[in-house]
Amino acid sequence: MIKHINIYIILSALALIGLSTVLYDNNTAQGSDESNIIISALSARPTAKGIFPTYQTFSTDWSLFQCDEKPSVNVNGYKGYRIVLKSPVKLPDMSNMPQQRSSIQMERTYITYGYVYVDLVLIPVSEIKHKIDKSRIPWLDLQQYCYAQTVDMGEGRGYHWFAKAPIMFQDPTRIRLGLTGGDDRLQMLTDSLTINDTHNYTASYASVALQSAGEKAFPYIKRAIREHPSDNLERQIYVLSKIPGNDATKLLVSLCKSDNKNIADRALYTLISPPYKKAAKLQYMELLQRGKYVSQISNICVQFEWKDAVPKLKQAFTRTEDWREYRTLFENTRKLENKPTSESLKDAEITIQLLGSMANEKKPSGEQIEQAKKAILNADDKEYAAVVAASLALYRNKANLQPVQDVGMQLLEAMPRTQIKPLAKIIDSLYDHYFKANDINRIYELLTRDS
């Protein structure tokens, strides 16, 4: 019966964490009617694909490396059962991949780079009289592909569970089995952010799991940041930026003002990246006033409908040296002013841009180009039409630029001076790190021409 209990437990663990393939030898439960019933029942259980991230590089070809019939582990005077799972880590073999894409579909082959193990020790709860020191458990010397942590997983199903395993396998097992007590899970995840192992598997899993914990993770991240103020803290700050609530936002804003440049830069980068923080409006407005990250902040203003930011956005027009930045500011300011942009103008711009396509089948016909030009020249929204024409004249892409730019210049030539002259100042301020100087000068001369 003991053997069946342990096989039930290990099958439960495998089914609950989504590890689908289990191999048996003659010394386990193969052929047992009871175990076959258990296998059939567990095969219908949902896996944890929606509970924790699926790591594509880890195979689910799991086998039982060891499963005690009788307890083999001695710790603090107690006897424990050892159960060890093993899985190969298979990564794509890149040596036989073609240099260029081909219509012939090649079968992908994989190379085994190592193995991951889940080393479990289970001690019957009924026998435990005092706390067990997990550090005294004699763990197997297994060559793990990535970092394996020792953890007190808590109690459940009549046993106290201990494990030495990569966190991305023991943590979801603990959750799905409903184990109670044991090591503080969120503290373990927070500590795991500092681990640098193969491909950063441990820290990556911990980051996602902490984000899923939401505001419950905030005290742990806050303590980790306060206790190591001189460190880079890139991972901790990233998790902090994903935690909802004003407390997390206040801490993130305070880190933007840190004396440690690495920390301040990292905090600022996460602050201007999704998810945006409505409670950080003051900080966003300060950045906008200083002309920092104005494109991103204009997007934030639109998301939160901060109409009072319009004057600052218009001030930013006069300071920008980048046409793409100007275009973003221009369109977002119009959104906040309830001035919708014409979809027909956007469609006409896209049609003309396709002139630069390297694929002939995508290029519009001459008739389509003429219709697009008429749509721009006859548009009621003269201000936006002028911006579209200037964008085409400044068009830059990995394509045939000249036909697109020529149409843009033709449109500007055909427009009244009063319509296009307001753009002269912004064109004159452009910095030629992206646009060629002669293109800028050519457009500026046209815009400032008297007739």
Secondary structure, DSSP 8 states (H G I E B T S, - for coil): -HHHHHHHHHHHHHHHTT--B----TTTTTT-HHHHHHHHHHHTS--STTTS---TTB--B-EEEEE-SS--EEETTEEEEEEEEEEEEEEE-GGGS-SS--SS-----EEEEEEEEEEEEEEEGGG--S---GGGS------BSS--EEEEEEEETTEEEEEEE-HHHHHHHHHHTT-BSSS-HHHHHHHHTT---GGGHHHHHHHHHHHHHGGGGHHHHHHHHHH-TTS--HHHHHHHHHS-SHHHHHHHHHHTT-SSHHHHHHHHHHHTSSS--GGGHHHHHHHHHTTSSHHHHHHHHHHTT-GGGHHHHHHHHTT---HHHHHHHHHHHHHHTT----HHHHHHHHHHHGGG-SSGGGS--HHHHHHHHHHHHT-S-HHHHHHHHHHHHT--SSS-HHHHHHHHHHHHHHS-HHHHGGGHHHHHH--TTTS-HHHHHHHHHHHH---
